[in-house]
Amino acid sequence: MKKNDLVTRVARQSNVGRTETARTLKALVGAIREALKNGDKVSLSGLGTFKIKARKARVGRNPQTGAVISIPAGRKISFKPSLSFKKLAKG
């Protein structure tokens, strides 16, 4: 499903126009980005939790040459689905 499909479906289910729904979705994504940028975690009941995790520096290999390279420490975005989402995936 692409963004336009999601906007159409949500607009239809909520009886709100597509333009307003698209604006709301854009604001939601922006709010999540801003919260993560500030180091906060975002929990959406029934969906899951987004948070930033620290990643340690490590040694890796270039798959083409086999040369050893060092991968610097960094941060990554993590998403942990809610229990209802996990059950949905299991069937």
BAVEXVEX-778898 format. One record per residue: residue in three letters; x, z, y of N, C-alpha, C, O in turn; residue number from 0. Coordinates in pm, whole numbers, plus 50000, padded with zeros to 5 digits. Example, Ala and Ser with C-alpha at 12.3 -4.5 7.8 and 13.67 -1.06 7.14 Angstrom:
BEGIN
   aa    n_X    n_Z    n_Y   ca_X   ca_Z   ca_Y    c_X    c_Z    c_Y    o_X    o_Z    o_Y    i
  ALA  51319  50780  49431  51230  50780  49550  51320  50780  49670  51424  50846  49668    0
  SER  51285  50708  49775  51367  50714  49894  51290  50787  50003  51341  50804  50114    1
***
This chain:
BEGIN
   aa    n_X    n_Z    n_Y   ca_X   ca_Z   ca_Y    c_X    c_Z    c_Y    o_X    o_Z    o_Y    i
  MET  50085  50000  49883  50000  50000  50000  50090  50000  50124  50185  50077  50132    0
  LYS  50059  49915  50216  50135  49907  50340  50061  49983  50450  49948  50027  50431    1
  LYS  50128  49996  50564  50071  50074  50675  49935  50020  50717  49842  50098  50739    2
  ASN  49920  49888  50729  49792  49831  50769  49681  49863  50670  49567  49889  50709    3
  ASP  49715  49860  50541  49617  49894  50438  49574  50040  50451  49456  50073  50439    4
  LEU  49671  50128  50476  49643  50270  50492  49555  50293  50615  49458  50369  50608    5
  VAL  49587  50229  50725  49508  50244  50848  49365  50197  50824  49270  50264  50865    6
  THR  49349  50084  50758  49215  50032  50729  49135  50128  50643  49018  50155  50671    7
  ARG  49197  50179  50539  49127  50270  50448  49087  50400  50517  48974  50446  50502    8
  VAL  49180  50459  50593  49150  50584  50663  49043  50562  50770  48954  50645  50786    9
  ALA  49051  50451  50842  48951  50420  50945  48812  50406  50883  48714  50455  50938   10
  ARG  48805  50340  50769  48677  50321  50700  48620  50455  50652  48501  50481  50667   11
  GLN  48706  50540  50595  48659  50668  50540  48621  50768  50648  48536  50854  50626   12
  SER  48684  50758  50765  48658  50857  50869  48566  50806  50979  48539  50878  51075   13
  ASN  48517  50683  50966  48428  50623  51067  48490  50626  51206  48421  50655  51304   14
  VAL  48619  50594  51214  48692  50585  51340  48751  50446  51347  48780  50386  51243   15
  GLY  48770  50393  51466  48825  50259  51481  48967  50248  51430  49041  50347  51423   16
  ARG  49006  50125  51395  49141  50101  51343  49248  50135  51447  49353  50189  51413   17
  THR  49222  50102  51572  49320  50128  51678  49346  50277  51692  49461  50320  51701   18
  GLU  49240  50355  51694  49253  50501  51708  49322  50560  51584  49405  50650  51595   19
  THR  49288  50508  51468  49351  50556  51344  49500  50523  51343  49582  50607  51304   20
  ALA  49536  50403  51386  49678  50363  51391  49754  50452  51489  49867  50492  51462   21
  ARG  49693  50482  51603  49756  50569  51702  49776  50710  51646  49880  50772  51667   22
  THR  49677  50759  51573  49685  50892  51513  49794  50897  51407  49870  50994  51401   23
  LEU  49802  50795  51323  49906  50790  51220  50045  50786  51284  50137  50853  51237   24
  LYS  50060  50707  51390  50188  50699  51460  50226  50835  51519  50342  50875  51515   25
  ALA  50127  50905  51575  50152  51038  51631  50190  51138  51522  50277  51222  51543   26
  LEU  50126  51128  51406  50158  51217  51293  50301  51197  51247  50375  51294  51229   27
  VAL  50341  51073  51229  50478  51043  51186  50578  51090  51292  50682  51146  51258   28
  GLY  50546  51069  51418  50633  51115  51527  50648  51266  51529  50757  51318  51551   29
  ALA  50537  51338  51505  50542  51484  51503  50626  51535  51386  50700  51632  51400   30
  ILE  50614  51470  51270  50695  51508  51154  50843  51483  51183  50927  51567  51152   31
  ARG  50874  51369  51241  51014  51338  51275  51071  51441  51372  51183  51488  51353   32
  GLU  50995  51474  51475  51041  51569  51575  51065  51707  51513  51165  51772  51544   33
  ALA  50974  51750  51427  50990  51880  51362  51115  51882  51274  51191  51979  51276   34
  LEU  51137  51777  51196  51255  51770  51111  51382  51765  51194  51483  51826  51159   35
  LYS  51378  51692  51304  51493  51683  51393  51530  51819  51448  51648  51848  51469   36
  ASN  51430  51905  51471  51453  52040  51523  51486  52141  51413  51506  52259  51441   37
  GLY  51493  52095  51288  51529  52184  51178  51412  52257  51116  51432  52343  51030   38
  ASP  51290  52224  51156  51172  52288  51098  51132  52219  50969  51172  52105  50944   39
  LYS  51055  52288  50887  50998  52222  50771  50851  52198  50798  50787  52274  50870   40
  VAL  50798  52093  50738  50659  52054  50761  50586  52061  50628  50620  51990  50534   41
  SER  50484  52148  50621  50403  52161  50500  50263  52109  50527  50195  52155  50619   42
  LEU  50221  52013  50447  50087  51958  50458  50013  51993  50329  50045  51942  50221   43
  SER  49915  52079  50341  49840  52124  50225  49779  52005  50151  49717  51919  50213   44
  GLY  49798  52001  50021  49745  51893  49940  49837  51772  49933  49814  51682  49852   45
  LEU  49941  51768  50016  50035  51657  50015  50173  51702  49970  50224  51656  49868   46
  GLY  50235  51793  50046  50367  51841  50010  50443  51894  50130  50385  51915  50237   47
  THR  50573  51915  50112  50658  51972  50215  50778  51883  50241  50847  51840  50148   48
  PHE  50803  51855  50370  50921  51782  50414  51017  51883  50472  50976  51974  50545   49
  LYS  51147  51869  50442  51247  51954  50504  51384  51887  50498  51405  51793  50421   50
  ILE  51475  51937  50581  51611  51886  50585  51697  51974  50495  51691  52096  50502   51
  LYS  51776  51909  50409  51868  51983  50323  52011  51942  50355  52039  51827  50388   52
  ALA  52101  52040  50344  52243  52012  50364  52300  51952  50235  52263  51993  50125   53
  ARG  52389  51857  50251  52454  51795  50136  52604  51820  50149  52662  51789  50253   54
  LYS  52666  51873  50046  52808  51905  50047  52892  51778  50042  52848  51673  49995   55
  ALA  53015  51789  50092  53111  51680  50079  53147  51665  49932  53152  51764  49858   56
  ARG  53171  51543  49890  53203  51522  49749  53290  51399  49734  53309  51321  49828   57
  VAL  53343  51382  49615  53428  51268  49584  53344  51168  49506  53270  51206  49415   58
  GLY  53355  51041  49542  53283  50936  49472  53376  50822  49437  53496  50829  49461   59
  ARG  53319  50717  49379  53398  50600  49342  53331  50474  49395  53208  50462  49394   60
  ASN  53413  50382  49439  53363  50250  49477  53330  50177  49347  53419  50157  49265   61
  PRO  53204  50137  49325  53169  50076  49197  53235  49941  49171  53250  49901  49056   62
  GLN  53275  49871  49276  53339  49739  49256  53486  49751  49221  53537  49679  49135   63
  THR  53555  49845  49288  53700  49854  49267  53741  49976  49184  53851  49979  49129   64
  GLY  53655  50074  49176  53689  50196  49104  53772  50292  49187  53813  50398  49139   65
  ALA  53798  50256  49312  53879  50341  49400  53805  50470  49433  53683  50470  49453   66
  VAL  53880  50579  49439  53822  50710  49472  53803  50715  49624  53894  50682  49701   67
  ILE  53684  50758  49665  53655  50774  49808  53596  50912  49831  53534  50970  49741   68
  SER  53615  50966  49952  53554  51094  49982  53427  51068  50063  53427  50990  50158   69
  ILE  53320  51133  50024  53191  51121  50090  53173  51247  50174  53172  51357  50119   70
  PRO  53158  51233  50305  53150  51350  50391  53020  51429  50373  52921  51376  50323   71
  ALA  53022  51555  50414  52902  51637  50411  52800  51578  50508  52837  51510  50604   72
  GLY  52675  51603  50482  52571  51549  50568  52439  51621  50545  52433  51726  50482   73
  ARG  52336  51561  50597  52201  51616  50581  52111  51507  50526  52133  51388  50550   74
  LYS  52009  51547  50451  51913  51450  50399  51773  51507  50410  51754  51629  50414   75
  ILE  51676  51419  50414  51536  51460  50418  51489  51475  50275  51511  51387  50191   76
  SER  51422  51586  50248  51371  51615  50116  51219  51626  50123  51165  51681  50219   77
  PHE  51151  51575  50021  51005  51588  50011  50973  51650  49877  51015  51599  49773   78
  LYS  50898  51759  49880  50854  51823  49757  50702  51810  49751  50632  51869  49834   79
  PRO  50649  51735  49655  50505  51715  49648  50431  51843  49611  50485  51932  49545   80
  SER  50305  51851  49655  50223  51966  49622  50187  51962  49474  50207  51861  49406   81
  LEU  50134  52070  49425  50094  52080  49284  49989  51975  49249  49993  51917  49141   82
  SER  49894  51951  49340  49789  51851  49312  49849  51711  49304  49801  51630  49225   83
  PHE  49950  51681  49383  50016  51551  49373  50093  51538  49243  50094  51432  49181   84
  LYS  50158  51646  49201  50231  51643  49075  50136  51618  48957  50167  51541  48866   85
  LYS  50019  51683  48961  49919  51663  48855  49869  51520  48854  49843  51464  48748   86
  LEU  49854  51461  48972  49808  51323  48985  49906  51227  48915  49864  51132  48850   87
  ALA  50034  51252  48929  50136  51167  48869  50137  51179  48716  50167  51084  48645   88
  LYS  50104  51299  48668  50104  51320  48523  49982  51256  48455  49983  51229  48335   89
  GLY  49878  51231  48533  49760  51166  48477  49654  51264  48457  49546  51228  48410   90
***
